[in-house]
Amino acid sequence: MAKRDYYEVLGVSRNASPDEIKRAFRRLAAKYHPDANPGDKTAEERFKEINEAYQVLQDPEKRARYDQFGADGPQMGNPFGQDFGFGGFGDIFDIFFGNGSSQGRRSGPIKGPDLRYDLTLTLEEVLTGSMQTIRVKRDEICPRCHGNQAEPGTRLEMCPTCHGNGQVERIRESFLGRIRQVETCPKCHGSGRIIPVPCKECHGRGQVRAEKSLSVTIPAGVDEGTRLRVAGEGGAGQHGGPPGDLIVFVHVKEHERFTRDGDDIWVEEPITFAQAALGADVKIKTLDGEETLHIPGGTQTGTVFKLSRQGLPRLGNANIRGSLNVKVKVMVPTSLTHKERELLHMWAEMRKEDVAHEDKSIFKKVKDALGR
């Protein structure tokens, strides 16, 4: 009896993507699964037909042969039949229940993990850039067995349970026939090898915990949260895989004088009443050293003066620098001498400004009355 077109069985077009095919299969399999239709022979046959179509169309090679030759094409074989191989009925359990049977042997090269290191810098170090020496704890290739896991003079052996495949086959009977499922070998955990005599240094891990001193170049202009990647300085790889990378997370310590805003920095500078009123040239401490700032007469408190190229360099282009923003604050003296108070009273009187007049003490009043 001629078989129905597999695309028609799943209800998808001939140019359907693998995801579309999988979604269609899941929907139909859930609808016609024998567990959902107990005793319904029609649903059981429909389920077999759906699974057969899926086993062909989900495999790129089988799908290509089917598209060219049809279901009876050369070497097409019977993807369903009575003996379900891996990728057959077992794949249904993988789709619906997350079965990890398709993991396979894990003996290929595996890249090592990336590691994190948190580095705190001062604003002065951000300005100039720096070379930082850090110490990193990480897994490294065992110097005794060189990652082989076995004690020197001994060797790894083929796993007797899976015969080096890293997988074992389990067969059970069902109403659909014999179901063959492939699972990760429980003895070797998928490696295909066992270690008769583990290395005494690493106890069969192939890696040891070690601390290494590294010199890391920190470019000028880094900011809080900047990440710097140091290639190849992470954790050791497995089975000949490359090491991971070291990721340096930068933190910038709060400065006692300056506040950062991107490439710009801000500072509040106190000036006297006389400097604000008459004008002055004052010395300003910067990250680089010292600069002279001209304060014009009549400057009000809160006025901001910008010193170009006195800020921080831009990350990636140290030739571009931000500004130093100086916010002046006029300081009012909290204590005055008698002479200073007299002068201020004269100044206020000249400007016709109302100010508080201090009361004379009894002793002063008597003294003034006697004319002394």
KOLNUNU-938491 format. One line per field, with one value per residue (C-alpha): residue in three letters; z, x, y; residue number from 0. Coordinates in nm, 4 decimals, decimal comma, padded with zeros to 6 digits, m for minus. Each point is the difference from the previous one (the first is absolute). Layout:
<sites>
zamar: ALA / ...
up: Z / ...
east: X / ...
north: Y / ...
vexvo: NUM / ...
</sites>
This chain:
<sites>
zamar: MET / ALA / LYS / ARG / ASP / TYR / TYR / GLU / VAL / LEU / GLY / VAL / SER / ARG / ASN / ALA / SER / PRO / ASP / GLU / ILE / LYS / ARG / ALA / PHE / ARG / ARG / LEU / ALA / ALA / LYS / TYR / HIS / PRO / ASP / ALA / ASN / PRO / GLY / ASP / LYS / THR / ALA / GLU / GLU / ARG / PHE / LYS / GLU / ILE / ASN / GLU / ALA / TYR / GLN / VAL / LEU / GLN / ASP / PRO / GLU / LYS / ARG / ALA / ARG / TYR / ASP / GLN / PHE / GLY / ALA / ASP / GLY / PRO / GLN / MET / GLY / ASN / PRO / PHE / GLY / GLN / ASP / PHE / GLY / PHE / GLY / GLY / PHE / GLY / ASP / ILE / PHE / ASP / ILE / PHE / PHE / GLY / ASN / GLY / SER / SER / GLN / GLY / ARG / ARG / SER / GLY / PRO / ILE / LYS / GLY / PRO / ASP / LEU / ARG / TYR / ASP / LEU / THR / LEU / THR / LEU / GLU / GLU / VAL / LEU / THR / GLY / SER / MET / GLN / THR / ILE / ARG / VAL / LYS / ARG / ASP / GLU / ILE / CYS / PRO / ARG / CYS / HIS / GLY / ASN / GLN / ALA / GLU / PRO / GLY / THR / ARG / LEU / GLU / MET / CYS / PRO / THR / CYS / HIS / GLY / ASN / GLY / GLN / VAL / GLU / ARG / ILE / ARG / GLU / SER / PHE / LEU / GLY / ARG / ILE / ARG / GLN / VAL / GLU / THR / CYS / PRO / LYS / CYS / HIS / GLY / SER / GLY / ARG / ILE / ILE / PRO / VAL / PRO / CYS / LYS / GLU / CYS / HIS / GLY / ARG / GLY / GLN / VAL / ARG / ALA / GLU / LYS / SER / LEU / SER / VAL / THR / ILE / PRO / ALA / GLY / VAL / ASP / GLU / GLY / THR / ARG / LEU / ARG / VAL / ALA / GLY / GLU / GLY / GLY / ALA / GLY / GLN / HIS / GLY / GLY / PRO / PRO / GLY / ASP / LEU / ILE / VAL / PHE / VAL / HIS / VAL / LYS / GLU / HIS / GLU / ARG / PHE / THR / ARG / ASP / GLY / ASP / ASP / ILE / TRP / VAL / GLU / GLU / PRO / ILE / THR / PHE / ALA / GLN / ALA / ALA / LEU / GLY / ALA / ASP / VAL / LYS / ILE / LYS / THR / LEU / ASP / GLY / GLU / GLU / THR / LEU / HIS / ILE / PRO / GLY / GLY / THR / GLN / THR / GLY / THR / VAL / PHE / LYS / LEU / SER / ARG / GLN / GLY / LEU / PRO / ARG / LEU / GLY / ASN / ALA / ASN / ILE / ARG / GLY / SER / LEU / ASN / VAL / LYS / VAL / LYS / VAL / MET / VAL / PRO / THR / SER / LEU / THR / HIS / LYS / GLU / ARG / GLU / LEU / LEU / HIS / MET / TRP / ALA / GLU / MET / ARG / LYS / GLU / ASP / VAL / ALA / HIS / GLU / ASP / LYS / SER / ILE / PHE / LYS / LYS / VAL / LYS / ASP / ALA / LEU / GLY / ARG
up: 00,0000 / m00,1009 / 00,2881 / 00,0412 / m00,0661 / 00,3193 / m00,0306 / m00,0330 / 00,3052 / 00,2157 / m00,1686 / m00,1000 / m00,3282 / m00,1849 / 00,0913 / 00,3708 / 00,2424 / 00,2549 / 00,2768 / m00,1896 / m00,0538 / 00,3666 / 00,1149 / m00,2355 / 00,1246 / 00,3657 / m00,0582 / m00,1906 / 00,2224 / 00,3094 / m00,1723 / m00,1270 / 00,2654 / 00,1090 / 00,3643 / m00,0894 / m00,2086 / 00,1827 / m00,2154 / m00,3088 / m00,2785 / m00,2495 / 00,2264 / 00,0505 / m00,3768 / m00,0478 / 00,2722 / m00,1745 / m00,3276 / 00,1638 / 00,1678 / m00,3213 / m00,1884 / 00,2733 / 00,0159 / m00,3681 / m00,0228 / 00,3185 / m00,1356 / m00,2716 / m00,1897 / 00,0102 / m00,0960 / m00,2997 / m00,1213 / 00,0543 / m00,1968 / m00,2863 / m00,0044 / 00,2151 / 00,2806 / m00,2036 / m00,1143 / 00,0167 / 00,3516 / 00,1494 / 00,2198 / 00,2447 / 00,2581 / 00,2114 / m00,0351 / 00,3023 / 00,1465 / 00,1003 / m00,0063 / 00,1630 / m00,1496 / m00,0417 / 00,2657 / 00,2678 / m00,1535 / 00,0917 / 00,3668 / m00,0586 / m00,1527 / 00,2645 / 00,3113 / m00,0646 / m00,0144 / m00,0261 / m00,1929 / m00,2999 / 00,1971 / m00,1458 / 00,0923 / 00,1661 / m00,0897 / m00,2434 / 00,0904 / 00,2443 / 00,0543 / 00,3604 / 00,1939 / 00,0009 / 00,3370 / 00,1649 / 00,1876 / 00,1674 / m00,0058 / 00,1837 / m00,1312 / 00,1154 / m00,2148 / m00,0451 / m00,1453 / m00,2343 / m00,1170 / m00,0928 / m00,0549 / 00,1874 / 00,0102 / 00,2740 / 00,1520 / 00,1055 / 00,1416 / m00,1451 / 00,1326 / m00,2766 / m00,1225 / m00,1952 / m00,1837 / 00,2515 / m00,0203 / 00,1032 / m00,2524 / m00,2499 / m00,0067 / m00,0759 / 00,3374 / 00,0480 / 00,2192 / m00,2118 / m00,1130 / m00,0259 / m00,2635 / m00,0505 / m00,1027 / m00,2135 / 00,2008 / 00,0175 / 00,0304 / m00,3177 / m00,1778 / m00,0469 / m00,1563 / 00,3011 / m00,0476 / 00,0865 / m00,1719 / 00,1883 / m00,1717 / 00,1276 / m00,1432 / m00,0630 / m00,1899 / m00,2923 / 00,0024 / 00,1316 / 00,1044 / 00,0054 / 00,2082 / 00,0192 / 00,3266 / 00,1441 / 00,1467 / 00,3804 / 00,0620 / m00,1998 / m00,0141 / m00,3763 / m00,0302 / m00,1279 / 00,2299 / 00,3557 / 00,2179 / 00,1704 / 00,1915 / 00,0438 / 00,0106 / 00,3573 / m00,0552 / m00,1490 / 00,1113 / m00,3544 / m00,0827 / m00,2402 / 00,1554 / 00,3228 / 00,1831 / m00,0198 / 00,0538 / m00,2665 / m00,0027 / m00,3132 / m00,1288 / m00,1547 / m00,2002 / 00,0940 / m00,2665 / 00,0960 / 00,0185 / 00,1335 / 00,1923 / 00,2606 / m00,1563 / m00,2824 / m00,0897 / m00,1257 / m00,1547 / 00,0475 / m00,2533 / 00,1088 / 00,3710 / 00,1173 / 00,1136 / m00,1718 / m00,2819 / m00,0106 / m00,2439 / m00,1643 / m00,0190 / 00,0339 / 00,3285 / 00,0614 / 00,0393 / 00,3024 / 00,0180 / 00,2105 / 00,1399 / 00,0770 / 00,3002 / 00,0672 / 00,3580 / 00,1065 / 00,0102 / 00,3045 / m00,2127 / m00,3525 / m00,1319 / m00,3334 / m00,2787 / m00,2999 / m00,1284 / 00,2011 / 00,3649 / 00,2440 / 00,3057 / 00,2407 / 00,0758 / 00,2922 / m00,0560 / 00,2349 / m00,0117 / m00,1019 / m00,2805 / m00,1321 / 00,0200 / m00,1239 / m00,2166 / 00,0467 / m00,1476 / 00,2141 / m00,0117 / m00,0733 / 00,0680 / m00,2951 / m00,0638 / m00,1926 / 00,2536 / 00,0353 / m00,2241 / 00,0362 / m00,0242 / m00,0600 / 00,2053 / m00,1453 / 00,2361 / 00,0947 / m00,0238 / 00,1672 / 00,2075 / m00,2112 / m00,3142 / m00,2033 / m00,1794 / m00,2562 / m00,0426 / m00,3329 / m00,0279 / 00,3747 / 00,0314 / m00,0741 / m00,3275 / m00,2139 / 00,0051 / m00,3296 / m00,0931 / 00,2696 / m00,2159 / 00,0752 / 00,3542 / 00,1867 / 00,2027 / 00,3621 / 00,1153 / 00,2965 / 00,1950 / 00,2275 / 00,3400 / 00,1724 / 00,3629 / 00,2653 / 00,2976 / 00,3275 / 00,2275 / m00,0471 / 00,1828 / 00,1388 / m00,2818 / m00,2658 / 00,1430 / m00,0046 / m00,3629 / m00,0977 / 00,1803 / m00,1880 / m00,3274 / 00,0735 / 00,0939 / m00,3262 / m00,1927 / 00,2164 / 00,0999 / 00,3213 / 00,2175 / 00,3614 / 00,2520 / 00,3031 / 00,3411 / 00,2133 / 00,3280 / 00,3276 / 00,0596 / m00,3473 / 00,0519 / 00,3345 / m00,1604 / m00,2859 / 00,2494 / 00,1949 / m00,3261 / 00,0406
east: 00,0000 / 00,1413 / 00,0989 / m00,1400 / 00,2303 / 00,1954 / m00,0517 / m00,3736 / 00,0066 / 00,1468 / m00,1991 / 00,3015 / 00,1273 / 00,2949 / 00,2210 / m00,0919 / 00,2813 / 00,1216 / m00,1748 / m00,3284 / 00,0287 / 00,0739 / m00,2913 / m00,2380 / 00,1212 / m00,0406 / m00,3515 / m00,1114 / 00,1862 / m00,1690 / m00,3367 / 00,0362 / 00,2271 / m00,1362 / 00,0036 / m00,2440 / m00,2141 / m00,0079 / m00,1383 / m00,0329 / 00,1724 / m00,0534 / 00,1835 / 00,2783 / 00,0511 / m00,0141 / 00,2608 / 00,2307 / m00,0428 / 00,0755 / 00,3122 / 00,1233 / m00,0379 / 00,1782 / 00,2975 / 00,0671 / m00,0699 / 00,1906 / 00,3193 / 00,1627 / 00,1515 / m00,3141 / m00,2110 / 00,2239 / m00,0258 / m00,3755 / m00,0396 / 00,1977 / m00,1182 / m00,3118 / m00,0651 / 00,1344 / 00,3172 / 00,3448 / 00,1380 / m00,3036 / m00,0650 / m00,2855 / 00,0340 / m00,2759 / m00,0362 / m00,0010 / 00,3420 / 00,0087 / 00,3560 / 00,1278 / m00,1878 / m00,3047 / m00,2645 / 00,2502 / 00,0117 / m00,3645 / 00,0939 / 00,2784 / m00,2432 / m00,2706 / 00,2034 / 00,3490 / 00,1763 / 00,3746 / 00,0672 / 00,1375 / 00,2914 / 00,2466 / 00,3594 / 00,1607 / 00,3608 / 00,0543 / 00,1916 / m00,1875 / 00,1001 / 00,0713 / m00,2286 / 00,0397 / 00,0973 / m00,0885 / 00,2343 / m00,1153 / 00,2612 / m00,0336 / 00,1901 / 00,0546 / m00,0973 / 00,3712 / 00,0512 / m00,2936 / 00,1689 / 00,3331 / m00,0808 / 00,2041 / 00,1544 / m00,1693 / 00,1307 / m00,2818 / m00,0157 / m00,2564 / m00,1099 / m00,0940 / 00,0089 / 00,3146 / 00,1177 / 00,1439 / 00,3827 / 00,0302 / m00,2285 / m00,0151 / m00,3783 / m00,0075 / m00,1655 / 00,1888 / 00,3062 / 00,3192 / 00,1031 / m00,3624 / m00,2582 / m00,3701 / m00,2008 / m00,3066 / m00,3197 / m00,1198 / m00,3625 / m00,0312 / 00,3142 / 00,1304 / m00,3152 / m00,1013 / m00,3569 / m00,1954 / m00,3019 / m00,3112 / m00,2738 / m00,3511 / m00,3146 / m00,3125 / m00,3210 / 00,1821 / 00,2761 / 00,3544 / 00,1121 / 00,3729 / 00,1153 / 00,3556 / 00,1193 / 00,3233 / 00,2090 / m00,0434 / 00,3491 / 00,2192 / m00,2541 / 00,0334 / 00,3791 / 00,0367 / 00,2992 / 00,0699 / 00,3012 / 00,1392 / 00,2661 / m00,0958 / 00,2774 / 00,1167 / 00,0300 / m00,3404 / m00,1850 / m00,1101 / m00,1333 / 00,2798 / 00,0053 / 00,1249 / m00,0929 / 00,2778 / 00,0625 / 00,1789 / 00,1362 / m00,0907 / 00,0924 / m00,3016 / 00,0199 / m00,2790 / m00,0537 / m00,0622 / m00,3625 / m00,1633 / m00,3218 / m00,2053 / m00,1223 / 00,2575 / 00,0862 / 00,3425 / 00,0538 / 00,3366 / 00,0032 / 00,1118 / 00,0329 / m00,3212 / m00,0595 / 00,1706 / m00,1815 / m00,0811 / 00,1037 / 00,2516 / m00,2367 / 00,1339 / m00,0154 / m00,2715 / 00,0549 / 00,0391 / m00,2559 / 00,1166 / m00,2893 / 00,1182 / m00,1207 / 00,1057 / 00,0511 / m00,1823 / 00,2383 / 00,0187 / 00,0101 / m00,1280 / m00,3299 / m00,0023 / m00,2545 / 00,1131 / 00,3200 / m00,0659 / 00,0802 / m00,1500 / 00,1370 / m00,1389 / 00,2522 / m00,0459 / 00,0884 / m00,0208 / m00,2505 / 00,2725 / 00,1213 / m00,3522 / m00,0697 / 00,3338 / 00,1207 / 00,3132 / 00,2302 / m00,0207 / 00,1967 / m00,2130 / 00,1169 / m00,0716 / 00,0651 / 00,3114 / 00,1342 / m00,0955 / m00,1615 / m00,0707 / m00,3655 / m00,0976 / m00,3004 / m00,1510 / m00,1369 / m00,3640 / 00,0024 / m00,3029 / 00,0053 / m00,0881 / 00,1695 / 00,1678 / 00,3321 / 00,1114 / 00,3647 / 00,0289 / 00,2077 / 00,0384 / m00,2456 / 00,0461 / 00,1125 / m00,2560 / 00,0271 / 00,1497 / 00,1256 / 00,2183 / 00,0570 / m00,3556 / m00,0480 / m00,2957 / m00,0156 / 00,0495 / m00,3091 / 00,0686 / m00,3057 / 00,0924 / m00,1554 / 00,0301 / 00,0917 / m00,1435 / 00,2345 / m00,1404 / 00,2161 / 00,1195 / 00,2404 / m00,1210 / 00,1740 / m00,1526 / m00,3458 / 00,0483 / 00,1077 / m00,2972 / m00,2388 / 00,1557 / m00,0363 / m00,3645 / m00,0700 / 00,1537 / m00,2247 / m00,2970 / m00,0497 / m00,1714 / 00,2182 / m00,0155 / 00,1685 / 00,1473 / m00,1107 / 00,2683 / 00,0760 / m00,0784 / 00,3727 / 00,0394 / m00,2981 / 00,1431 / 00,3376 / m00,1528 / m00,2024 / 00,3127 / 00,1678 / 00,2733
north: 00,0000 / 00,3359 / 00,2245 / 00,3466 / 00,2930 / 00,0699 / 00,3764 / m00,0602 / m00,2278 / 00,2751 / 00,2737 / 00,2115 / 00,1400 / m00,1564 / 00,2963 / m00,0104 / 00,0744 / m00,2593 / 00,1956 / m00,0009 / m00,3751 / m00,0583 / 00,2148 / m00,1812 / m00,3382 / 00,0960 / 00,1241 / m00,3123 / m00,2462 / 00,1409 / m00,0289 / m00,3598 / m00,1512 / m00,3411 / 00,1080 / 00,2756 / m00,2410 / m00,3361 / m00,2798 / 00,2226 / m00,1944 / 00,2806 / 00,2476 / m00,2561 / m00,0414 / 00,3760 / 00,0424 / m00,2479 / 00,1851 / 00,3364 / m00,1344 / m00,1616 / 00,3269 / 00,1923 / m00,2394 / 00,0672 / 00,3722 / 00,0958 / m00,1585 / 00,2207 / m00,2950 / m00,2138 / 00,2999 / 00,0729 / m00,3614 / 00,0031 / 00,3234 / m00,1551 / m00,3607 / m00,0213 / m00,2502 / m00,2938 / 00,1748 / m00,1684 / m00,0527 / 00,1658 / m00,2983 / m00,0252 / 00,2743 / m00,1448 / m00,3758 / m00,2297 / 00,0921 / 00,3644 / 00,1332 / 00,3178 / 00,2894 / m00,2260 / m00,0403 / 00,1000 / 00,3468 / 00,0438 / m00,0281 / 00,2516 / 00,2479 / m00,0340 / m00,0805 / 00,1443 / m00,3392 / 00,0608 / m00,3201 / 00,1903 / 00,1412 / m00,2428 / m00,0554 / 00,2999 / m00,0672 / 00,2880 / 00,3163 / 00,2254 / 00,3619 / 00,0968 / 00,2343 / 00,3769 / 00,1448 / 00,3309 / 00,2330 / 00,3252 / 00,2783 / 00,3332 / 00,3054 / 00,3572 / 00,2959 / 00,0751 / m00,3488 / 00,0570 / 00,3204 / m00,1563 / m00,3662 / m00,2557 / m00,3437 / m00,2005 / m00,3215 / m00,2302 / m00,3512 / m00,2387 / m00,3376 / m00,2390 / m00,3596 / m00,0828 / m00,3104 / m00,2445 / 00,0152 / m00,3650 / m00,1727 / 00,2901 / m00,0242 / m00,3718 / m00,0714 / m00,3281 / m00,0493 / 00,0242 / m00,3486 / m00,1103 / 00,0733 / 00,0445 / m00,3029 / m00,0437 / m00,0018 / m00,3634 / 00,1071 / 00,2108 / m00,1292 / 00,3514 / 00,1447 / 00,2072 / m00,1234 / m00,3119 / m00,1442 / m00,1041 / m00,2014 / m00,0457 / m00,1470 / 00,2065 / m00,0279 / 00,1623 / m00,2603 / 00,0086 / 00,3493 / 00,0685 / 00,2960 / 00,1290 / 00,1556 / 00,1377 / m00,2775 / m00,0011 / m00,1403 / 00,2389 / 00,2872 / 00,0289 / 00,0138 / m00,3574 / m00,0513 / m00,1029 / 00,0803 / m00,3131 / 00,1988 / 00,3672 / 00,2600 / 00,0599 / 00,3751 / 00,0781 / m00,3169 / m00,0725 / 00,3478 / 00,0870 / 00,3467 / 00,1547 / 00,3185 / 00,2573 / 00,3703 / 00,2003 / 00,3540 / 00,1958 / 00,3447 / 00,1707 / 00,3227 / 00,2405 / 00,2674 / 00,3620 / 00,1105 / m00,3170 / 00,0522 / m00,1798 / m00,3239 / m00,0098 / m00,3609 / m00,0975 / m00,3446 / m00,1709 / m00,2835 / m00,3449 / 00,0774 / m00,1653 / m00,3560 / m00,2948 / m00,1798 / m00,3695 / m00,2712 / 00,2302 / 00,2960 / 00,3570 / 00,1906 / 00,2553 / 00,3732 / 00,2234 / 00,2816 / 00,2963 / 00,2078 / 00,3542 / 00,1991 / 00,3616 / 00,1148 / 00,3159 / 00,2978 / 00,2264 / 00,3169 / m00,0673 / m00,1367 / m00,1779 / 00,0518 / m00,2042 / 00,1603 / 00,3182 / 00,0530 / 00,2490 / 00,1739 / 00,2601 / 00,2740 / 00,2423 / 00,3682 / 00,2978 / 00,2820 / 00,2431 / m00,2286 / m00,0353 / 00,3739 / 00,1329 / m00,2887 / m00,2085 / m00,2639 / m00,3133 / m00,3258 / m00,3063 / m00,3560 / m00,2292 / m00,3695 / 00,1034 / 00,2466 / 00,3653 / 00,2615 / 00,3741 / 00,0947 / 00,3644 / 00,1097 / 00,3187 / 00,2646 / m00,0431 / m00,3801 / m00,1558 / m00,3161 / m00,3054 / 00,1374 / m00,2778 / 00,0496 / m00,2573 / m00,0955 / m00,1806 / m00,3207 / m00,0237 / m00,2882 / m00,3706 / m00,1580 / m00,1761 / m00,3785 / m00,1129 / 00,3488 / 00,1534 / 00,3109 / 00,1103 / 00,1278 / 00,1364 / 00,3204 / 00,0933 / 00,1895 / 00,2278 / 00,1120 / 00,2889 / 00,0485 / 00,3377 / m00,0613 / 00,2338 / 00,0520 / m00,1295 / 00,2187 / 00,3582 / 00,2250 / 00,3332 / 00,1842 / m00,2279 / 00,0569 / 00,3780 / m00,0113 / m00,2135 / 00,2346 / 00,2939 / m00,1900 / m00,0824 / 00,3607 / 00,1209 / m00,2378 / 00,0912 / m00,3629 / m00,0943 / m00,2173 / m00,1108 / 00,2292 / m00,1688 / 00,1245 / 00,1616 / m00,1620 / 00,1832 / 00,0485 / 00,1551 / 00,2290 / 00,1288 / 00,0485 / 00,2012 / 00,2099 / 00,0943 / 00,0924 / m00,2543
vexvo: 0 / 1 / 2 / 3 / 4 / 5 / 6 / 7 / 8 / 9 / 10 / 11 / 12 / 13 / 14 / 15 / 16 / 17 / 18 / 19 / 20 / 21 / 22 / 23 / 24 / 25 / 26 / 27 / 28 / 29 / 30 / 31 / 32 / 33 / 34 / 35 / 36 / 37 / 38 / 39 / 40 / 41 / 42 / 43 / 44 / 45 / 46 / 47 / 48 / 49 / 50 / 51 / 52 / 53 / 54 / 55 / 56 / 57 / 58 / 59 / 60 / 61 / 62 / 63 / 64 / 65 / 66 / 67 / 68 / 69 / 70 / 71 / 72 / 73 / 74 / 75 / 76 / 77 / 78 / 79 / 80 / 81 / 82 / 83 / 84 / 85 / 86 / 87 / 88 / 89 / 90 / 91 / 92 / 93 / 94 / 95 / 96 / 97 / 98 / 99 / 100 / 101 / 102 / 103 / 104 / 105 / 106 / 107 / 108 / 109 / 110 / 111 / 112 / 113 / 114 / 115 / 116 / 117 / 118 / 119 / 120 / 121 / 122 / 123 / 124 / 125 / 126 / 127 / 128 / 129 / 130 / 131 / 132 / 133 / 134 / 135 / 136 / 137 / 138 / 139 / 140 / 141 / 142 / 143 / 144 / 145 / 146 / 147 / 148 / 149 / 150 / 151 / 152 / 153 / 154 / 155 / 156 / 157 / 158 / 159 / 160 / 161 / 162 / 163 / 164 / 165 / 166 / 167 / 168 / 169 / 170 / 171 / 172 / 173 / 174 / 175 / 176 / 177 / 178 / 179 / 180 / 181 / 182 / 183 / 184 / 185 / 186 / 187 / 188 / 189 / 190 / 191 / 192 / 193 / 194 / 195 / 196 / 197 / 198 / 199 / 200 / 201 / 202 / 203 / 204 / 205 / 206 / 207 / 208 / 209 / 210 / 211 / 212 / 213 / 214 / 215 / 216 / 217 / 218 / 219 / 220 / 221 / 222 / 223 / 224 / 225 / 226 / 227 / 228 / 229 / 230 / 231 / 232 / 233 / 234 / 235 / 236 / 237 / 238 / 239 / 240 / 241 / 242 / 243 / 244 / 245 / 246 / 247 / 248 / 249 / 250 / 251 / 252 / 253 / 254 / 255 / 256 / 257 / 258 / 259 / 260 / 261 / 262 / 263 / 264 / 265 / 266 / 267 / 268 / 269 / 270 / 271 / 272 / 273 / 274 / 275 / 276 / 277 / 278 / 279 / 280 / 281 / 282 / 283 / 284 / 285 / 286 / 287 / 288 / 289 / 290 / 291 / 292 / 293 / 294 / 295 / 296 / 297 / 298 / 299 / 300 / 301 / 302 / 303 / 304 / 305 / 306 / 307 / 308 / 309 / 310 / 311 / 312 / 313 / 314 / 315 / 316 / 317 / 318 / 319 / 320 / 321 / 322 / 323 / 324 / 325 / 326 / 327 / 328 / 329 / 330 / 331 / 332 / 333 / 334 / 335 / 336 / 337 / 338 / 339 / 340 / 341 / 342 / 343 / 344 / 345 / 346 / 347 / 348 / 349 / 350 / 351 / 352 / 353 / 354 / 355 / 356 / 357 / 358 / 359 / 360 / 361 / 362 / 363 / 364 / 365 / 366 / 367 / 368 / 369 / 370 / 371
</sites>
